[in-house]
């Protein structure tokens, strides 16, 4: 059961991170199209937010690996 939970969890983590980063890219692209002069600030905020999402996704993947290996039982 632990392996199944780890596999499903890893899939959900990857899906959530992909959707989140896609939404960030969409919003940043629309914002830059509306205000091209603010592209530097928008790009910086987009990269920072994407890094936070990747950090959470990495943490989730590590937890899934720990579950799969049975560490902590």
C-alpha positions in Angstrom: 0.0 0.0 0.0 2.9 2.3 0.8 4.3 1.9 -2.8 0.9 2.7 -4.3 0.5 5.8 -2.1 4.0 6.9 -3.0 3.4 6.5 -6.7 0.0 8.3 -6.6 1.5 11.1 -4.5 4.4 11.6 -6.8 2.0 11.9 -9.8 -0.1 14.4 -8.0 2.9 16.4 -7.0 4.2 16.5 -10.6 0.7 17.4 -11.9 0.2 20.2 -9.4 3.6 21.7 -10.1 3.1 21.6 -13.8 -0.3 23.3 -13.6 1.0 25.9 -11.2 3.9 26.8 -13.3 1.7 26.9 -16.4 -0.6 29.3 -14.7 2.3 31.5 -13.7 3.6 31.6 -17.3 0.1 32.4 -18.7 -0.4 35.2 -16.2 3.1 36.6 -16.8 2.7 36.5 -20.6 -0.6 38.3 -20.4 0.8 40.9 -18.0 3.8 41.6 -20.2 1.5 41.9 -23.2 -0.5 44.6 -21.4 2.4 46.5 -19.9 5.7 45.8 -21.8 7.5 48.4 -19.7 7.1 46.3 -16.6 8.4 43.1 -18.1 11.5 43.0 -15.9 9.6 43.2 -12.7 7.0 40.7 -13.9 9.7 38.2 -15.1 11.5 38.5 -11.7 8.3 37.8 -9.8 7.5 34.9 -12.1 10.9 33.2 -11.7 10.7 33.6 -7.9 7.2 32.1 -7.7 8.2 29.2 -10.0 11.2 28.5 -7.8 8.9 28.3 -4.7 6.6 25.9 -6.6 9.5 23.7 -7.6 10.7 23.7 -4.0 7.4 22.4 -2.8 7.2 19.9 -5.6 10.7 18.6 -4.7 9.7 18.3 -1.0 6.6 16.3 -2.0 8.7 14.0 -4.2 11.2 13.4 -1.4 8.4 12.5 0.9 7.0 10.1 -1.7 10.4 8.5 -2.0 10.7 8.1 1.7 7.2 6.5 1.8 8.3 4.1 -1.0 11.5 3.1 0.7 9.6 2.5 4.0 11.9 4.8 6.0 10.4 5.9 9.2 8.5 2.8 10.0 
